[in-house]
Structure formats: C-alpha cells, structure tokens
Amino acid sequence: MGSQSVTAIKTQKDRKDFVRHLLNDIEAFEYMIENNLFETGIKRVGAEQELCIVDKDFRPSANALEILDKINDPHYTTELALFNLEINLDPLELKNTCFSDMEKELTAFLEKGYKAAEETNNNKFILTGILPTLRIKDLDFKNVTPLKRYKTINKIIKKIRGDDFKIHIQGVDELILKHKSILFEACNTSFQVHLQISPEEAIDKYNWSQAISGPLLSIMTNSPLLLGKELWSETRIALFQQSIDLRNVTHFSREQKPRVSFGNSWVKDSILELFTDDISRYPPIVSSNFEENSLKAVKKGIMPKLKALNLHNGTLYKWNRLCYGVHENSAHIRIENRYIPSGPSVKDEIANALLWVGVMQGMPKQYEKIWRKMPFYDARGNFINAARSGINTYFNWFGKGISAKKLLENILLPMAKEGLLKSEIDEAEIDYYLGIIQKRIDTSTTGSKWLIRNKRILRNDVSNYEANVILTEHIYKNQISNKTVSDWDSIDFYDSKSDNKYDKVYKIMSTSLFVVHENDLVALAQKIMSWKQINHIPVVNKHNKIVGIIEKNDFKELDFSSKKVKNMVAKSIMNTNFDSAHPEASYKKAKELILNTKNTCVVVISEDKLVGLFTKSDLEKIEKIKTNHGKSDRN
C-alpha cells in the first residue's frame, strides 16, 4: 500500500472520482511512453528488508513502535503487524561493487536495529520467510499496527468477502482454518528486490522475469513451516494469496482472479497492458486525496506522481510487479521481485538478489517475444511447483524437462554471470555471491531444507512447540554470525535453556489425538489404544464435541470374550467428570489437576474444541527432565 493516507470507497461519487484520476494517470503514463519521458541510460537496484521481532523466548513480540522510536531512522518503517518492521535500502547504481555495498548497508541498518531491540525487553530481529514460533493467538487484530490504512483495508476486505477468511494449504501436513482479519498476511516476510528498466525493453524484461520465477524461487525457498505445520517449501506463496483473498462464491463463478497472483498472460503490445489489465479486472477499493492533474502536469514538463495508479497498483500483489516512481522530476519504471523470502542470512539474501538481477540482465536475445516460445501456463506451473517442492522441482523449460539443480547449474548461473559482467559488476563479487548459490546446489541445502531436516530431528526428542523455539534460536545465532545457510550446522540434539519452555499447557500438550465416537464399540477404543500405545482416548458426540475420556485402566475389569462387553459402547464406560484446561493455562495448574484428582490426564479445550491432552506420563517426563536439569546446574 503506497500511501499511508487512504480512505474506503463507499459511494458512487467516491468511485467516480477515483476512477477519473486513475484514467487520467493512465493517459499521462501513455503520453510519457510515447514521448520518451522516462529515465534511460542508467540502471539501479534497490531492496526492502522485512523482518520479525521476537522476545527473549523467541516468540513474536509486538514492540515494533517502541523499537522504531529508538532506532529513529527513516529507512525503517512499520509493517502490517506490530511484530514486523521493514528497512528500505537506498537505490544503488548497478555497477562495480553495488551488491557488497548493499550487504554493508543492510548489515549496518540491522546492527542499529539489533541494539534498539535489545534495549527493548531483550528483543531480537529474525530474518525468515515465516517465523516458526507464530501461533494463531499472535494473529489477533490487536497486533495490527494502529495506522488507519491497515484498519481500512481490513474492513473493506471483510465487507467484500462477507464472511471470515479461510486458509487451506496441503503439504506434508494439512492446515485448515478460518480467521477474522488480514493479519495472516503478516506471517510472510520477504526480501523485495527492485531493478530499474527502460521502457523499450520493458515488455521482454517483464515477461522474462515471469519465466525465470519458478527456477530461481526453487533455490531460494525459506518458508516451509506455518503454525507448526510442514507445508510448502515456500508456504508464503499459498498463504499470501489466501490471507487477503477478497473473492466470494459470486466472484468464483465468473472466474475472478485473486488480488495476489502470478499473472494471467504474457505482455505483448505495451507495458501499459499490466496496468490496464489490472484496472479491467479489479475494482478500486481505496482512495486518497489527489491534488495534481497528471496529464496536465506532464505536458508542462512536470513528471507526475501518478498517485491514483500507484495506489491501485498497491492493492494488487503480483509476485513480479511493475512499479512507477519519480525522483527530482525524473520518472522511471522498475520491476519489483516479491517472491524472494527474508533470510536465511544477509549474505544469502544478497546472493539471491544478485542471481535474480544477473539472470534478468543476461536474458538471451532468443527469448524476446517469449510468447512464441513458451506457454504462459508453463511459467505459472513452474512457479507453483517450485513453491511446493523447492530445490526438488522438475521444470518444463521451453518444452524440455529438467531438474532444478541442472537448470540452475548448467543454464541460469552461467547466464547470470554473463549478465552481471555485461552490467560491469566486479568479477570477484560475481564469483563470491554466485558461489553461495552454487554451494546450496552442491549441498542440496536451502533455508527450507535446513528447517525441515532439523525440525524432524528435533521432534524425536522434544515437543512441536519446543522444536519451533529451538529452530528460531538457531536461525538467530546463525544470522548473527552471518554464515550462509549451506554452512549452518545440523541440530543433532539441543536442549533449550528457556525458563518458560514448560510454563504453559500449549507448549507441552499432545496434539496428535485419536478419538472414538460415544456410540463406538468399547472394543474399538481398546484396540486403538493398544495399536497406538496410548493410555487415554477422548470420546466425542455427533457434533464432534468431547463428552468423556476412556483410560487404559477402564478396561481392567472387562472380559472382552463376553457378549455383553462385545456389544458395549464407549459412552457406557467413559469418564464424564474429566478435568479440562485452556491451552494458555499454566503448567502448575495442569500438574495440580493430575496430582490432586483421580484423573490421570487433562483435556485441553479452546473455543469449545478439543485441541490437546496433557497426561500423567507427560507430567512425569517433564518432572524428570527438570530434576536432571537441577542436578546438572548444581554440578
């Protein structure tokens, strides 16, 4: 959203006024193209760093405004959530050592932020596509940054949809949920890279940016986890589209496209098509105050801000987005790459930026008028497949099948080097950053690969919650050392020293549950508990609400060979006087319930739904760990 000052379009007059300015901006843009009024002869590269703020226990911290005030630097700005911030880097001319210069600038800004965060309740910054320790409770509207534009967008989107937002992502795990605000968008943090282009090359360069998106994303993925679930290699791609999807059933019936998208077709006749297609497909949803007449201004030699066009463009989220800007009465256009995730390290991010710019600059002449050589659906299919599978993707590349590693190593890395040399980037710099990409290929290690490998190792010994905390702590430590992800050590075993790792029920409860219906045979309950080696099984009714608990001991007096027991159903033996607690309840409370009652488990319920169990066995395990910690601390 380009402008901080936005208002909802509520009336026909509001819409007419905005559309009038929007059409005027389009005319001005067309006039500028026809009269060669865009800056040429120079290329610049820029970037925006989005980041997460965490507390001393590596949980999201809503201290953005306080930290921002301490940093006191205009390069830093707010994001949608109070647990995110953004750094806007200064544009650099594309030449010589611009990428290492970008790394130095970003590192300096981050160090300034680290200091301010540390002074704010020992907070920290994390560079990652999706923060592993995020929970649904963190996505409450109270954590939206209190700026009018965010509240306005949330109200508009909810009004258009007419109901709650829905998330359904199928990966190794499956995530299905409803949510009430746009804050799920804030789960996504990216490293957005901008490349200035000239109007005469704009069509071919924009199309090329689309064609290379899938292959490049495959080596950059860093977002495999969301709310503890293992989903896509780059889950941001699926999540962003669904988190702010305005469409309801009526929109689906006429094949309305989502506002977050890869695009619909190649650009063929004019770069203006990108804007006119968007205006044709997507009605305006916000407006602002407009003072200039863009067409009149440009005819007087004043390069317009095209405020209405930029505002409408800012409500659409293409993974490759054409942007317009003006500085000191010099207008330019640039392509914004939005699919590169934040992290894993600053060096990894700069390597990603250099790779993308290099392949953009190295576009072979044979791929001009690309619509004659590659179906658009191949480009879009490659992108979605890369988001799902990352470095394991097999691509359809100009009619031939090829693996991600071979495509990168044999075609795109050499192309990038050629493009960067043509752009007069120092060869030592090219080799250094492309070497980071090459090592990822050689070790088969992206951010997503590292996270998944280590999450699976950790789950052998610790809870899902603790595994996510340990992962986040290691991300932070590795980023501070600025080692590239291919050099990050595996976590063979790690015991988090956090004082709070057992303080709440949600951190220690079992969430992989087996249940039986109240009218299911007792024999089925007994078999499930035997097969799955569990001591408790919840009993639910026809509304899927928990109505009782069966414990292993309840079978002791039953003769399963008797006809009576064979026909016995779960509700006849279940305990309806079970103990329950909220996920946010303290460990102390759950412990007291188990020790001071006859029940040997606590049922964990949130919003009238069964979400977990905490058993006597869990309690004994934790108490043993605590005892061992006490002994080791004394020694």
N, C-alpha and C positions, 0 to 999 in steps of 0.2 A: 504494500500500500504506500504509494509515493508520498502522499500528503498527510500530515498529521491532522489537518482540519477537514473533516469530512462530515457530511450530513446524509441521512437516508433520503432517497427519492420516494416521497409519499404521495404526491399529487400528479395529475396530468401536466400541470404547469411546471412542476419540478422536472419532470421527464423531458418535456418540450425544450425547456431552457438548456438542460444539459446536452441533449442531442444536437441542438443548434450549435453549441460551442464545439461539440465533437466533430460535426460535419465541417465546421469552419477550420478546425485543426487539420482534418484530412486534406482539405483543399490547399492549405498552407504547406503541408508536407509534400504534396504532389507538385506544387509550384517550386519548392526548393529542389526537388529531384530534377525537374525539367530545366531549371536554371543553374544547376551545378553549384548550389549554395552550401554544400556540406564540406567539411574539412577533409582534405586529401593530402597525400604525401607524407603522412606520419601515422604510426600505429602505436597504440598504448594498450597496456594490460593493467587490470586492477582486480581487487578481490574484496570480499566481505567474509569475515570470520564469525560464525555463530558458535556459541559455547554454552555449556551448562554450569550452573553454580551448585555446589554440594556443601553440606555441613561436615563436621569432623568425623561423622559416621558414614560419609559418602552417600547420604540421602539428599534429595533435592532441597535446596534452601531458597526461600522466597525473599532474598535480601538484595535483589537487583538494584533497587532505587538507592538504598543506602550505600552500596558499593560504588554505584555510578557517581554519586555525590562526592565520595572520597577520591575517586580517580580524577574527576574534574578535567576531562579531555574530550573535545568534540568528536574525536574519532570513535569514541564509544557511544553506543545508543541503546535504547530499550528494544526488547522483543515482545512478542505476544504474552509470554509468561514471565512471572516475577522470578523464575529460576533460570532464566536465559538472559544473555546480553549479546550484542553484536559489535564487532570492530570493523569500521570502514577504512580500508587502506588507501593511501594516496595512489592515484594512477601513475604508472611509470612508462616511459617510452620503451618500446620493445626493441632493445639492443643491448649489446655488451653483457653486463652482469646484472640485468634487471631482476632475474629470479632470485639470486642470492641476496640482492638488495631488498627484495620483498621479504625474504626469510628474516633478515636482520630487523627490518621494520616491524614485522609481526611479532617477533620474539621480544623486542623492546616494549611493545604495547602490552603483551601478555605479562611480562615481568612487572610492569606497572600495575596491572590488574591483580596479579598474584598477591602483591604487597597489600593492596586495598582490601582484597578478600580475606587475607589472613588477619587483618586488623578488625574484621567484622565477624566476630564469633568463630574465628578459626575456620572460615570458609575457604573453598578451593574452586579452581576452574578445571573443567574436564572437557577435552575435545573428543567427541564421539558422536556418531550418527544418531543413535538413540541411547539415552542413559539407561544402563542395565537395572538400576535401583528404582526407577519410576514405578509408582503404584497408582491404581485408579483414584485413590483418595487425593493424590497430588494434582489431579486434573479437574479439581473443583473450580468453579468460576471465581472463587475468592482469590485464586492465584493468577488471575488475569491482570496484567499491568493496567493500573487505573487511568487509562487515557481514553478519551471519547471515541476515537476511531475504532478501537477494539470492541468496545461495547456496542457501537453502532453496527459493525459488521456481524457480530453475534446475533443481534436482534433481527437483522434483515434476513440472514440465512435461515434462522429458525422459522421466521414468518413465511418465507417462500416454501420451505420444506413442509411445514405444517405439522411436523412431529419431531421426535428425537433423532439424532444422528445414529447410524448403525455402522458397526465395524465387523467385517467378516474376512479374515485372512487365513488361508490354508497353507501351512508349510509342513515341517516335520511335526509340529504341534498345530492346533487349530485355535484361533481366537474369535469368539463371537460375543459381542456385547452392544449395548445401547449407551449413548451418552447424551448429555443435555447441552453441552456448549462446544465451541470450536477449539477448545483448549487441547484436544488431541493433536492438533496441528503442531503445538509447541513441543511434542515429543521429538520432532525432527530438527536436527541441527546440521547445517551444511557449510561447505566452503565454496562460496559462489565466485566464479571467475568470469571476468569481463574481457572481451577482445574487441578493440575498435576495428571496424571495417569500412571500406569505401563503398559508395552507392553502386559503382559499376561492377563490383564483384559480389554484391550483397546476395543476389539470388543463388549463385553457385555456392558461396560460402555458407549460407544458412542451410541449404539442402545438405551440404557435406557435413555440417555439424549434426544433423539428424542421422545421417548414415553411419557415422562413427560412434554414436552414443552408446549402443549396446556393447561393442567390443571394448571401448575404454572403460565403461562402468564395471565390466567384469573383473578388472584388475584393481578397482578402487573401492569395492564394497566394504562397508564397516558398520552395518546395522542389522544384525541377524536376530536380535532379541527385543521383545516388547512385552512388558508386564510379566516377565519371567518365562515367556513362551518362545520357542525356537521356530521362527517363521521363514521369511525370505532371506537370501543373502544380503539384499538391500531392501529391508522392510519399509523404509521411508517411501519408496515408490508407490506401494499399495496403500500405505497409511495416509499419505498426504491427500491422495485423491478422495478417499472415503471420509476423511475427517472434516472436509468442508464441501461435501457434495450437496448441492442445492436441489438436485432433481428429486421429484416425487413420481408417482405412477404415471401421471399425465405426461411428464417430460419423457419418461422411458418409452411411452407408446409412440412418440414421434421421433425417437432416436436422438433426443437432445444430448449433446456431448457434455461431459463434466468440465468444470472450470479448471481442474488440474488435469492436464493431458499431455500426451506426446505430440499431438497434432493430428491432422486429418488427411493431408495430401502434400505432395511436393509443391513448392512455389515455382511458377513457370514464367509469368509475364512481367511481374513487377513485385518488388519487395513490399509495396503498398498492400499487396494481397493479404499479408499476415494481419494487418490492422483491419482491412475491410471485411475479411472473413470473420474476424472476432466480433466486429460490430453487427454483422449479419446474424451471427449465431447466438450471441449473449446479450441480453438486455442490460442496460446500465442499472446498477443497484445503489450507487452512492454519487453524491455531487459535492461541490465546493463553491467557493466564491471565485468568480472569473472576472478579471479586470481588463484583459487585453483582447483585441480582435486579432487573431493570429495572422490572418491573410493580409489585413491592412498593415500590420507591423512588418511582416517580411517584405512587402512591396516598398516599404520605406527604408529597407536595409537593416531593420532590427530583427535579429533572429529570435523567433518566438519560443516560449517555454512549452507550448502545446500541452497546457495543463490538463485539459479535459481528456485528451488522448492518452496521456501518461497515467491519469487517474483510472481510466477504464482498463488500460493495459495492466495496471497494478492489482486489479481484481481477478485477473486470469493468471494461471500459474503453469506456463509451459516449461518443460524441462530444458528446452533451449528457447530463450525469449529474446526477441529483438527489442532493443531499448533505444530511446532517443534522448539526447542531452545537449545542453548548450552551456558554454563557459566563456566569459569575456567576449560575448557576441560571436562565438564560433560554434556552429552546430555540428554534431557528429552522430553516427549510429554505431551500435556495438551489439554483439551477441553475448548474452549472459548465460553461462552454463550453471544450471541449478541442481544437477543431479549428483555432483561430487559431494560426498559426505564430509562432515567435520572429522578430523583426526586421520589415522591413529596418532600421528605426531606432526609437528610443524614441518619437519623435513619431508614426511610422506605427502603432506598437502601440497607443498611447493613442487614436489616431483609430479604429482597429479596435474597441477596447473601447467607445468612445462610440457608434459606429454600431450595434453589437450591442445595447447597453443601450437606445439610443433606439428602435430598431425593436421591441424587446421591450415597452418602455413605451408605444409608440404603436400597439399591436395594435388594429385596428378591432374594434368590437363585433360586426360581421358575421361575424368569423372565430371566434367562440366555437362550441363543438361542431363543430370543424373536420372531423370525420369525415363530416359530412353534405355537405361541400363539396369536399373534395379526397381522392382515394385516397391511402392511405399510400405506395403504391409510387411515386406521383408525387414525393413528398417525398424518398424514398430515392433514386430515379432522378436527381432534380435534384442531390442531394449528390454522388453518384458522378460524374456528368457534369461538375460544377464542379471536382472534384478532378482529373479528367483534362484538362479544357480551359481552366479558369480563366476569364478575362475574355471568352474567345471562346465561352462556353457559350450555347446556346439552350435556354430553360427551358419546361417545361409548367407554367404558373402559373394555377391554378384554371380549367383547361380551355382556356386560350389560350396560343399560342406567343409567346414574347417573348425578345429578346436580353438578355444580362446587363446591358449598358450602359443600355438603355432601362428595364429593370425597376428598376435602382438609381436612375437619374436622375429618372425620372418618378413612381415609386411609393415606393420604400423610403427614399430620402434625405428627401423631404418628411415621410414618416411618422416617421422618426427625429427630425426637428426638432420635430414636434408632441409626440412622447412625451417628449422632453427638456425642452421648455418646461413641459409638464404636471408634470414632476418638479422644477420650479423650478431648472433648470440655467441659469446666466447665458447670455443670448443671444449675447454676444460669444464666449464659449467654444464654444458650439454651432457657430457660423458658422466659427470658426477650424479646428476639427478636422474638421467635415464638408467644409470647403474642401479639406483634404488628400485626402479621398476623391474629391471632385469632380475634382481635378487628375489623379488616377490615371485616372479615366474619360476626361477630355479628352485626355490624352497616351497613353492605352492602355498605361500602364506600371504593372505590379505588380512585386513583387520577382522573381517567376518570369520575367516578360517581360524585365526588365533582365538577369538572369543568362543567359538563353538567347541574347538578342541579342549580348551581349558575348562569350559563350563561342564562338559561331560566328565572330565576327570574329577572335578570338584564334587559333583553330585554323588560320587561314590562314597564320600565321607561326610558331607555337610548338607544342610537344608537348601532348598532353592533360594530362599532369601539370602542366606549367608554366602552362597556361591556368587550371587549377584554383587554383594558388597565386596567380596574378595576380588572379583574381576575389576570392579570400578577402582578399587585401591591400587591394583597393579597397573591399570591404564594410567592413572595419575602418576605413579612413580616412574613408569617408562617415559611418559611425556616430559616430565621434569628433566630426565636425563637426555631427552631428545634423541633417543635411539629409534631407528626406523623399525617398523613392525616385524620385518623379517629377522631382526636381531633380538626380538623380545624372547626371554626365556619362557619355557613352559612352567606351569604351576603344578608340580608333581604332588605336593601337599602343602597346604598353607593353613595355619590356624589364626584366624582374625583375633586381634587383641582388643577389639572394641568392647568397652564396658557395657554396651547396650545391645549386644547381639542376641541376648536371651530375654530382653526386658518385656517384650510384647508377644502375645499369643500368635499373631500372624507370622512371626519370624520362626516359629518352632513347630507349628501345627502340620499335620499331614494333609495334603490337598488332593492326592490321588486316591479317591474313595470308591469303594464298591458298596452298592446299596441293594436291598431287596424291597419288593412291594409288600404291604401289610397282609395281602392275601396269597403271597407266595408260600410254597411249602417250606416248613422248617428244615427239611432235608436239603433243600437248595441252599439255604443260608449256611448250614453246616458244611456243605461241600465247598462253597465259595471260600469260606474261612480256612478250610483245610488246604485247598488249592493255592490260595494267595498268601498263606501263612500269616494271617491277621487274627487278632483277638477280639475285634469289635466290628459289627456291621450295622449301619443305620437302616431304619425301616421307614419307608415313605408311603404316603397315601396316593390317591389318584390325581391329586393336584401337585404331586412331587414335593410335598412338604413333609419334613421329618416328623414322625409321630412316636418313635421309640428307638431303643437300642437293644441289640442282642449281643451278649458277651459269650465268649467261649465256654465259660463256666456254666452257662444256662443249659448246656447240652449234657451235663454230667449225669443227671438222673433220668435221662431219656433213653428208652430202648427202641432203637430205630428199626428193629425187626418186627415190632408190634404194629398191628393195623392202625391203632389209634394214633400213634406217633407218625406213621407214614402219611396220614391224612391231616396232620396238624399244620396250621398256617402260622406265619410269623407273628401276627398280632396276638396270638394266644400265649406266647411266652415272652414277648418283648417287654422291656422296662420303659414305662411311660414317664417315670419320675427321674429322667436323666438331667444332669447338670449342663448348663449352656453358658457361653460367654461370647462377647463380641471380639472380632479379630484384634481390636485395639486394647482389649483387656490386658492387665499386667500378668506377667508370668507368676508373680506371687499369688494373685487371685486364683489362677488355674491350679497351682500347686496346692493351695489350701482346700479347694473343692475336692481334689482327689484324695488328699490325706485325711480330711475331716468328714467324708461321707462314705457310704458303701460303694458308690460308683467308682469305676476304675478308668473312666475317660470323661472328657469334657467335649461336648458338641459345640462347634464354633459356627455361629449364625450371624449373617449380615443381611439387613433388609429382608428379613424373614426367609432367607435362603441358606441352606446348608453349604458351608464353604470349606469346612475342615474338621479334623478331630485331633485332640491332644490327649494321649493315653498315659497310663501309669508307666508303660515301658519307655515312652518318650521322656517322662519325668526322671526316671532312674538313669537314663543315658546322660541327660544334661547334668544331673547332680554328680555323677561320676566324673564327667569332664571338669566340672567346677572344682571338685576335690583334687583332681590331678593338677589343675592349674595352680591351686593354692599350695600344693607341695612343691611344684617346680619353682614358684615365685619365692618360697622360703629358702629353697636351695640355692 
